[in-house]
Amino acid sequence: MRLIEILLFLSPFAAFAVLRLVLPERGLPAWVLPAFGAAVVAIVAMLLVYWSSESGDGNQTYVPARIEDGRVIPGHAAPR
């Protein structure tokens, strides 16, 4: 888990280093800013979809999946 966090932290620095190695003398290509803007818009849209997804009622609690009589009973929400 810690390795994933470190890689996620270092990935923008690695992308910048690759960009500088590939294009050492020129500035940023024209496609970088629109691509970054599209990525930000996509992330915000995904966060809004996730936020508005059905998360259950506040008066319910999650009952995890279990095995009864050799059958798997899936997890579900139940009243408190």
VOSE-415379 format. One line per 3 residues: number of its first residue (from 1); their letters; for each residue z, y, x of C-alpha. Coordinates in steps of 0.001 Angstrom, whole numbers, plus 524288, in hexadecimal, padded with zeros to 5 digits. Each point is the difference from the previous one (the first is absolute). Layout:
NUM	A	Z:Y:X; ...
//
This chain:
1	MRL	80000:80000:80000; 80374:80957:80ADF; 7F2EB:7FD44:806AD
4	IEI	7F898:803F7:7F3BE; 80781:80CC6:7FF48; 7FD13:802EF:80E38
7	LLF	7F186:7FCF1:7FE28; 7FF4D:80899:7F3EE; 80664:80B0A:80784
10	LSP	7F6F0:7FEA1:80BBA; 7F341:7FE24:7F86D; 7FCB5:80E9F:7FE76
13	FAA	8022E:8022C:80E7C; 7F73E:7F470:80342; 7F574:8050C:7F6C9
16	FAV	80096:80D57:8068A; 7FF1B:7F9D0:80D89; 7F413:7F809:7FBE0
19	LRL	7F9C3:80C3F:7FA68; 80261:80742:80CBD; 7FA76:7F4BC:80802
22	VLP	7F3D0:7FEED:7F79B; 7FDA3:80EAE:7FEB7; 80675:8063F:80BE9
25	ERG	7F8D4:80D18:8001C; 7FCDB:802BB:7F1D4; 8093E:803EF:7F542
28	LPA	80285:7F84B:7F3C2; 7F400:7FA7D:7F92E; 7FC7A:805F0:7F2EF
31	WVL	803B9:7F38C:7F89D; 80E3C:7FF98:80484; 805A0:80A71:7F6F9
34	PAF	7F930:7FB2C:7F390; 80421:7F20D:8033C; 80E05:80474:8020E
37	GAA	7FFB2:80797:7F339; 7FA87:7F43B:7F8B7; 80AB0:7F75D:805CC
40	VVA	80A96:8098E:7FBB1; 7FA4B:800B5:7F240; 7FF5B:7F112:7FF4F
43	IVA	80E1A:7FEAB:8048B; 804D0:809EE:7F609; 7F83E:7F927:7F544
46	MLL	805D2:7F2CB:803C1; 80DAC:805C9:7FFFE; 7FDD0:805BB:7F26A
49	VYW	7FAF0:7F2F6:7FAE7; 80B9B:7F8F3:805F0; 8097B:80A19:7FA7B
52	SSE	7FA63:7FEF3:7F25D; 7FF44:7F12B:7FFE8; 8089C:7F8A0:7F6A7
55	SGD	80CFE:7FE66:806AB; 8082F:7FB4D:7F4B0; 80A89:80617:7F7C7
58	GNQ	80C18:805D2:80645; 80895:7F7A0:7F732; 7FA46:7F35D:80523
61	TYV	802F0:7F801:80BFE; 7F704:7F709:807B4; 80256:7F16C:7FED1
64	PAR	7F9C5:7F913:80BAC; 7F76C:7F3F8:7FECE; 8071C:7F305:7FF3C
67	IED	7FD86:7F195:7FE4E; 804D8:7F94A:7F39F; 7FD08:7F1C5:7FCFD
70	GRV	7F583:7FFAB:80A83; 7F8CA:80BCF:7FA68; 7FF3B:80D74:80624
73	IPG	804D0:80AB6:7F6E4; 7F9C6:80CB4:804BF; 8080A:80C1E:80297
76	HAA	8017A:80976:7F4CA; 8079A:80B9E:7FB03; 80B81:7FD5B:7F703
79	PR	80982:808F2:7F8E5; 80CA0:802E3:80711
//
